[in-house]
Amino acid sequence: MTDPSPAPLLWIDASRPAAGWRLWGMTLVERLLREGARRGLLRAVVVVSPESRPDAARLRPDLSGLWDIDLRIVDAGQARLDLVDSGPAGAILCDGDVVHDDRVLDHLLAAGPGSAVVGEDAVAAHLSAPDLRTLVSSADGIDATRLPGVGVRQLEELGHYVPELRLTMVPFLVRVADQDELRRVDRLLFHRTFKGVIDAVARYGYYHFVRFVTRVVSRTTVSPNLLTLLSILGIWVAIPCFATGQIGWGILSAWIGVILDSVDGKLARLTVNLSDAMGSLE
């Protein structure tokens, strides 16, 4: 039996201060680390600057409980070439101040070293070890898409359908340059948590309340799995309440169950804390 191929290294340039800005309870850097870990990228190098280090290096306490990531945080002026693997898997190169659609990472992993995806003002690439060394050692900040042999795809060329959400949406790479852009991508990510067409009750009945609750809980380490269990409990408790004539308690219990049933999935996607087992149970 042959050993499985090693996963690429995740190399994140978090030298810009926006990499440490928080979005749905975590920094943009940690969001990338979580998205990478979900895909088996458990070795990561985060390159920081003096301006970005205080925030970009700050991670949520629940991260280590979810994934065992071999994480190196290095200063921009001291990014060592010895951190770059010489193996065939290469490295996924991302900017820490860019919010990446997960389909971009999926495409780069499938395409292998020598591939890049280009957005309006951002690039993500899967590079071989020699190409990454060239970029790391360059003082001119060579664009990964200009390296010889790197195949470039535009965002619009990637698949638009998101099967797990049953919706069609153009992939995105959003560079967060200011607070207005941060608010825009905040709304984008929340909208992307809804499955298919948003029904009238969800859209107009409790949309904003669910968003408020999800935002509050995202700043804690409460697990989406706990909310799933509580939502199931709320629905089942409502049945005997209605059966025994306790209509008020039944309505309250059912309402809490419905709200938590909406919050748990959104929290899981927004904090990149997804559980296949709990999804099946639900």
C-alpha positions as a Markdown table, in Angstrom:
| # | Residue | x | y | z |
|---|---|---|---|---|
| 1 | Met | 0.0 | 0.0 | 0.0 |
| 2 | Thr | 1.4 | 3.4 | -1.0 |
| 3 | Asp | 1.2 | 6.4 | 1.4 |
| 4 | Pro | -1.3 | 9.1 | 0.4 |
| 5 | Ser | 0.2 | 12.1 | -1.3 |
| 6 | Pro | 1.1 | 14.9 | 1.1 |
| 7 | Ala | -1.1 | 17.9 | 1.1 |
| 8 | Pro | 0.2 | 21.2 | -0.1 |
| 9 | Leu | 1.5 | 23.8 | 2.3 |
| 10 | Leu | -0.9 | 26.8 | 2.9 |
| 11 | Trp | 1.1 | 30.0 | 2.6 |
| 12 | Ile | -0.8 | 33.2 | 3.7 |
| 13 | Asp | 0.6 | 36.7 | 3.1 |
| 14 | Ala | -1.0 | 38.5 | 6.0 |
| 15 | Ser | 1.3 | 41.5 | 5.9 |
| 16 | Arg | -1.6 | 44.0 | 5.3 |
| 17 | Pro | -3.4 | 45.2 | 8.4 |
| 18 | Ala | -6.8 | 44.1 | 7.0 |
| 19 | Ala | -5.7 | 40.5 | 7.4 |
| 20 | Gly | -6.3 | 40.9 | 11.1 |
| 21 | Trp | -9.8 | 42.4 | 10.8 |
| 22 | Arg | -12.6 | 40.3 | 12.2 |
| 23 | Leu | -15.4 | 38.9 | 10.1 |
| 24 | Trp | -18.1 | 36.7 | 11.8 |
| 25 | Gly | -16.1 | 36.2 | 14.9 |
| 26 | Met | -12.7 | 35.6 | 13.5 |
| 27 | Thr | -9.9 | 37.3 | 11.6 |
| 28 | Leu | -9.6 | 36.9 | 7.8 |
| 29 | Val | -6.4 | 34.9 | 8.3 |
| 30 | Glu | -8.1 | 32.4 | 10.6 |
| 31 | Arg | -11.0 | 32.0 | 8.1 |
| 32 | Leu | -8.4 | 31.0 | 5.5 |
| 33 | Leu | -6.8 | 28.6 | 8.0 |
| 34 | Arg | -10.1 | 26.9 | 8.7 |
| 35 | Glu | -11.1 | 26.6 | 5.1 |
| 36 | Gly | -7.7 | 25.1 | 4.3 |
| 37 | Ala | -7.9 | 22.7 | 7.3 |
| 38 | Arg | -11.3 | 21.4 | 6.1 |
| 39 | Arg | -9.5 | 20.4 | 2.9 |
| 40 | Gly | -6.6 | 18.7 | 4.6 |
| 41 | Leu | -4.1 | 21.6 | 4.6 |
| 42 | Leu | -2.8 | 21.2 | 8.1 |
| 43 | Arg | 0.5 | 22.9 | 7.6 |
| 44 | Ala | 0.5 | 26.6 | 7.2 |
| 45 | Val | 2.9 | 29.6 | 7.1 |
| 46 | Val | 1.4 | 33.0 | 7.9 |
| 47 | Val | 3.6 | 36.0 | 6.9 |
| 48 | Val | 2.9 | 39.1 | 9.0 |
| 49 | Ser | 4.2 | 42.6 | 9.2 |
| 50 | Pro | 4.7 | 44.7 | 12.4 |
| 51 | Glu | 1.4 | 46.4 | 11.6 |
| 52 | Ser | -0.6 | 43.3 | 11.1 |
| 53 | Arg | 1.0 | 40.9 | 13.7 |
| 54 | Pro | -1.0 | 42.0 | 16.8 |
| 55 | Asp | -4.4 | 41.1 | 15.2 |
| 56 | Ala | -3.5 | 38.6 | 12.4 |
| 57 | Ala | -1.7 | 36.3 | 14.9 |
| 58 | Arg | -4.7 | 36.2 | 17.3 |
| 59 | Leu | -6.7 | 33.0 | 16.9 |
| 60 | Arg | -9.8 | 31.8 | 18.5 |
| 61 | Pro | -9.3 | 29.2 | 21.3 |
| 62 | Asp | -11.6 | 26.7 | 19.6 |
| 63 | Leu | -9.4 | 26.4 | 16.5 |
| 64 | Ser | -6.9 | 24.0 | 18.1 |
| 65 | Gly | -9.8 | 21.8 | 19.2 |
| 66 | Leu | -11.1 | 21.5 | 15.7 |
| 67 | Trp | -7.9 | 20.9 | 13.8 |
| 68 | Asp | -4.3 | 20.1 | 14.6 |
| 69 | Ile | -2.6 | 22.7 | 12.4 |
| 70 | Asp | 1.2 | 23.0 | 12.2 |
| 71 | Leu | 1.2 | 26.8 | 12.1 |
| 72 | Arg | 4.3 | 29.0 | 11.7 |
| 73 | Ile | 3.9 | 32.8 | 12.0 |
| 74 | Val | 6.9 | 34.7 | 10.6 |
| 75 | Asp | 7.7 | 38.3 | 10.0 |
| 76 | Ala | 7.6 | 39.5 | 6.4 |
| 77 | Gly | 11.3 | 40.4 | 6.3 |
| 78 | Gln | 12.3 | 37.0 | 7.7 |
| 79 | Ala | 10.2 | 34.6 | 5.6 |
| 80 | Arg | 12.6 | 31.8 | 5.3 |
| 81 | Leu | 13.0 | 29.6 | 2.3 |
| 82 | Asp | 13.5 | 26.6 | 4.4 |
| 83 | Leu | 9.8 | 26.8 | 5.3 |
| 84 | Val | 9.0 | 26.0 | 1.7 |
| 85 | Asp | 8.6 | 22.2 | 1.1 |
| 86 | Ser | 10.6 | 20.6 | -1.6 |
| 87 | Gly | 7.9 | 18.0 | -2.2 |
| 88 | Pro | 5.7 | 17.7 | -5.3 |
| 89 | Ala | 2.6 | 19.0 | -3.5 |
| 90 | Gly | 3.8 | 22.6 | -3.6 |
| 91 | Ala | 1.9 | 25.3 | -1.8 |
| 92 | Ile | -1.4 | 27.1 | -1.9 |
| 93 | Leu | -0.6 | 30.9 | -1.9 |
| 94 | Cys | -3.3 | 33.2 | -0.6 |
| 95 | Asp | -3.5 | 36.9 | 0.5 |
| 96 | Gly | -4.6 | 37.2 | 4.1 |
| 97 | Asp | -6.7 | 40.3 | 3.4 |
| 98 | Val | -8.8 | 38.5 | 0.8 |
| 99 | Val | -12.0 | 36.5 | 1.5 |
| 100 | His | -11.8 | 33.4 | -0.7 |
| 101 | Asp | -14.8 | 31.5 | -2.0 |
| 102 | Asp | -14.3 | 27.8 | -1.1 |
| 103 | Arg | -14.7 | 26.9 | -4.8 |
| 104 | Val | -11.4 | 28.7 | -5.5 |
| 105 | Leu | -9.5 | 26.6 | -3.0 |
| 106 | Asp | -11.2 | 23.4 | -4.4 |
| 107 | His | -10.2 | 24.3 | -7.9 |
| 108 | Leu | -6.6 | 25.0 | -7.0 |
| 109 | Leu | -6.3 | 21.7 | -5.1 |
| 110 | Ala | -7.8 | 19.8 | -8.0 |
| 111 | Ala | -5.7 | 21.6 | -10.6 |
| 112 | Gly | -2.4 | 21.0 | -8.8 |
| 113 | Pro | 0.8 | 23.1 | -8.8 |
| 114 | Gly | 1.1 | 25.6 | -11.6 |
| 115 | Ser | -2.4 | 27.0 | -11.4 |
| 116 | Ala | -3.9 | 30.3 | -10.4 |
| 117 | Val | -7.4 | 31.9 | -10.1 |
| 118 | Val | -7.7 | 35.6 | -10.8 |
| 119 | Gly | -10.4 | 38.0 | -9.6 |
| 120 | Glu | -10.9 | 41.7 | -10.1 |
| 121 | Asp | -8.1 | 42.7 | -7.7 |
| 122 | Ala | -6.9 | 39.4 | -6.1 |
| 123 | Val | -5.1 | 36.2 | -7.0 |
| 124 | Ala | -4.9 | 32.8 | -5.4 |
| 125 | Ala | -2.4 | 30.2 | -6.7 |
| 126 | His | -1.2 | 26.7 | -6.3 |
| 127 | Leu | 2.6 | 26.8 | -6.9 |
| 128 | Ser | 5.4 | 24.4 | -7.1 |
| 129 | Ala | 8.1 | 24.7 | -4.4 |
| 130 | Pro | 10.6 | 26.4 | -6.9 |
| 131 | Asp | 8.0 | 28.9 | -7.9 |
| 132 | Leu | 7.1 | 29.8 | -4.4 |
| 133 | Arg | 10.8 | 30.2 | -3.5 |
| 134 | Thr | 11.0 | 32.6 | -6.4 |
| 135 | Leu | 8.2 | 34.7 | -5.0 |
| 136 | Val | 9.4 | 34.6 | -1.4 |
| 137 | Ser | 13.0 | 35.6 | -2.4 |
| 138 | Ser | 11.9 | 38.4 | -4.7 |
| 139 | Ala | 12.0 | 41.9 | -3.5 |
| 140 | Asp | 9.8 | 43.1 | -6.4 |
| 141 | Gly | 6.7 | 41.1 | -5.4 |
| 142 | Ile | 6.4 | 39.1 | -8.6 |
| 143 | Asp | 2.8 | 38.3 | -9.6 |
| 144 | Ala | 2.2 | 34.6 | -9.4 |
| 145 | Thr | 0.3 | 34.7 | -12.7 |
| 146 | Arg | 3.5 | 35.9 | -14.5 |
| 147 | Leu | 5.5 | 32.9 | -13.5 |
| 148 | Pro | 6.3 | 30.7 | -16.5 |
| 149 | Gly | 4.1 | 27.6 | -16.7 |
| 150 | Val | 1.3 | 28.9 | -14.4 |
| 151 | Gly | -2.1 | 28.3 | -15.9 |
| 152 | Val | -4.6 | 31.1 | -15.1 |
| 153 | Arg | -8.3 | 30.8 | -14.8 |
| 154 | Gln | -10.8 | 33.7 | -14.3 |
| 155 | Leu | -13.3 | 33.5 | -11.5 |
| 156 | Glu | -16.2 | 33.5 | -14.0 |
| 157 | Glu | -14.7 | 30.3 | -15.5 |
| 158 | Leu | -15.3 | 28.3 | -12.3 |
| 159 | Gly | -18.5 | 26.5 | -11.6 |
| 160 | His | -21.4 | 28.7 | -10.4 |
| 161 | Tyr | -23.6 | 26.0 | -8.8 |
| 162 | Val | -23.2 | 25.4 | -5.1 |
| 163 | Pro | -24.7 | 21.9 | -4.6 |
| 164 | Glu | -24.8 | 21.9 | -0.8 |
| 165 | Leu | -26.8 | 25.1 | -0.8 |
| 166 | Arg | -28.8 | 24.4 | -3.9 |
| 167 | Leu | -28.1 | 27.8 | -5.4 |
| 168 | Thr | -26.2 | 29.4 | -8.3 |
| 169 | Met | -23.6 | 32.1 | -7.4 |
| 170 | Val | -20.5 | 33.4 | -9.1 |
| 171 | Pro | -17.4 | 32.5 | -7.1 |
| 172 | Phe | -15.7 | 35.4 | -5.4 |
| 173 | Leu | -12.3 | 36.7 | -4.3 |
| 174 | Val | -12.9 | 39.9 | -2.3 |
| 175 | Arg | -9.9 | 42.0 | -1.2 |
| 176 | Val | -10.9 | 43.9 | 2.0 |
| 177 | Ala | -9.4 | 47.3 | 1.8 |
| 178 | Asp | -11.7 | 49.3 | 4.1 |
| 179 | Gln | -14.6 | 49.0 | 6.5 |
| 180 | Asp | -17.2 | 49.4 | 3.8 |
| 181 | Glu | -15.7 | 46.5 | 1.9 |
| 182 | Leu | -15.7 | 44.5 | 5.2 |
| 183 | Arg | -19.4 | 45.2 | 5.7 |
| 184 | Arg | -20.2 | 44.2 | 2.1 |
| 185 | Val | -18.5 | 40.8 | 2.4 |
| 186 | Asp | -20.2 | 40.4 | 5.7 |
| 187 | Arg | -23.5 | 40.6 | 4.0 |
| 188 | Leu | -22.3 | 38.4 | 1.1 |
| 189 | Leu | -21.3 | 35.6 | 3.4 |
| 190 | Phe | -24.5 | 35.7 | 5.4 |
| 191 | His | -26.6 | 35.6 | 2.2 |
| 192 | Arg | -24.6 | 32.6 | 1.0 |
| 193 | Thr | -25.7 | 30.6 | 4.1 |
| 194 | Phe | -29.3 | 30.3 | 2.9 |
| 195 | Lys | -30.2 | 27.1 | 1.0 |
| 196 | Gly | -31.9 | 27.8 | -2.3 |
| 197 | Val | -34.5 | 30.4 | -2.6 |
| 198 | Ile | -35.2 | 32.2 | 0.7 |
| 199 | Asp | -38.8 | 31.5 | 1.6 |
| 200 | Ala | -41.1 | 34.4 | 2.6 |
| 201 | Val | -41.2 | 33.4 | 6.3 |
| 202 | Ala | -37.4 | 33.2 | 6.6 |
| 203 | Arg | -36.8 | 36.3 | 4.6 |
| 204 | Tyr | -39.4 | 38.6 | 6.1 |
| 205 | Gly | -40.4 | 36.8 | 9.4 |
| 206 | Tyr | -37.1 | 36.4 | 11.2 |
| 207 | Tyr | -34.2 | 37.1 | 8.8 |
| 208 | His | -32.8 | 40.0 | 10.8 |
| 209 | Phe | -33.3 | 38.4 | 14.1 |
| 210 | Val | -31.5 | 35.2 | 13.0 |
| 211 | Arg | -28.7 | 37.4 | 11.6 |
| 212 | Phe | -28.4 | 39.2 | 15.0 |
| 213 | Val | -28.4 | 35.9 | 17.0 |
| 214 | Thr | -25.9 | 34.3 | 14.6 |
| 215 | Arg | -23.6 | 37.3 | 14.9 |
| 216 | Val | -23.7 | 37.3 | 18.7 |
| 217 | Val | -23.0 | 33.6 | 18.9 |
| 218 | Ser | -20.3 | 33.7 | 16.3 |
| 219 | Arg | -18.2 | 35.8 | 18.7 |
| 220 | Thr | -18.3 | 32.9 | 21.2 |
| 221 | Thr | -17.0 | 29.3 | 21.1 |
| 222 | Val | -20.5 | 27.9 | 21.2 |
| 223 | Ser | -20.6 | 24.9 | 18.9 |
| 224 | Pro | -23.2 | 24.7 | 16.0 |
| 225 | Asn | -23.7 | 21.1 | 17.0 |
| 226 | Leu | -25.0 | 22.3 | 20.4 |
| 227 | Leu | -27.5 | 24.6 | 18.7 |
| 228 | Thr | -28.6 | 21.7 | 16.5 |
| 229 | Leu | -29.3 | 19.5 | 19.5 |
| 230 | Leu | -31.2 | 22.3 | 21.2 |
| 231 | Ser | -33.3 | 23.0 | 18.1 |
| 232 | Ile | -34.3 | 19.3 | 17.9 |
| 233 | Leu | -35.1 | 19.4 | 21.6 |
| 234 | Gly | -37.2 | 22.5 | 21.2 |
| 235 | Ile | -39.3 | 21.0 | 18.5 |
| 236 | Trp | -39.9 | 17.8 | 20.4 |
| 237 | Val | -40.8 | 19.5 | 23.7 |
| 238 | Ala | -43.4 | 21.5 | 21.8 |
| 239 | Ile | -45.4 | 18.3 | 21.0 |
| 240 | Pro | -46.4 | 17.3 | 24.6 |
| 241 | Cys | -47.0 | 21.0 | 25.4 |
| 242 | Phe | -49.6 | 21.3 | 22.7 |
| 243 | Ala | -51.0 | 17.8 | 23.6 |
| 244 | Thr | -51.6 | 18.9 | 27.2 |
| 245 | Gly | -53.1 | 22.3 | 26.3 |
| 246 | Gln | -50.0 | 24.4 | 27.2 |
| 247 | Ile | -50.3 | 26.3 | 24.0 |
| 248 | Gly | -48.1 | 29.2 | 25.0 |
| 249 | Trp | -45.2 | 27.0 | 26.1 |
| 250 | Gly | -45.7 | 24.9 | 23.0 |
| 251 | Ile | -45.5 | 28.0 | 20.7 |
| 252 | Leu | -42.4 | 29.3 | 22.6 |
| 253 | Ser | -40.6 | 26.0 | 22.5 |
| 254 | Ala | -41.4 | 25.4 | 18.8 |
| 255 | Trp | -40.3 | 29.0 | 17.9 |
| 256 | Ile | -37.0 | 28.6 | 19.7 |
| 257 | Gly | -36.5 | 25.3 | 17.9 |
| 258 | Val | -37.2 | 26.9 | 14.5 |
| 259 | Ile | -34.9 | 29.9 | 15.2 |
| 260 | Leu | -32.0 | 27.6 | 16.4 |
| 261 | Asp | -32.6 | 25.4 | 13.4 |
| 262 | Ser | -31.9 | 28.4 | 11.2 |
| 263 | Val | -29.0 | 29.7 | 13.3 |
| 264 | Asp | -27.0 | 26.4 | 13.6 |
| 265 | Gly | -26.3 | 25.9 | 9.9 |
| 266 | Lys | -25.5 | 29.6 | 9.3 |
| 267 | Leu | -23.2 | 29.6 | 12.3 |
| 268 | Ala | -21.4 | 26.4 | 11.1 |
| 269 | Arg | -20.8 | 27.9 | 7.6 |
| 270 | Leu | -19.8 | 31.4 | 8.8 |
| 271 | Thr | -17.4 | 30.0 | 11.4 |
| 272 | Val | -16.2 | 27.2 | 9.1 |
| 273 | Asn | -17.2 | 24.6 | 11.8 |
| 274 | Leu | -19.1 | 22.0 | 9.8 |
| 275 | Ser | -20.2 | 18.6 | 10.9 |
| 276 | Asp | -21.4 | 16.0 | 8.5 |
| 277 | Ala | -22.6 | 13.7 | 11.3 |
| 278 | Met | -24.7 | 16.4 | 12.9 |
| 279 | Gly | -26.1 | 17.5 | 9.5 |
| 280 | Ser | -27.3 | 13.9 | 8.9 |
| 281 | Leu | -28.9 | 13.8 | 12.4 |
| 282 | Glu | -30.7 | 17.0 | 11.8 |
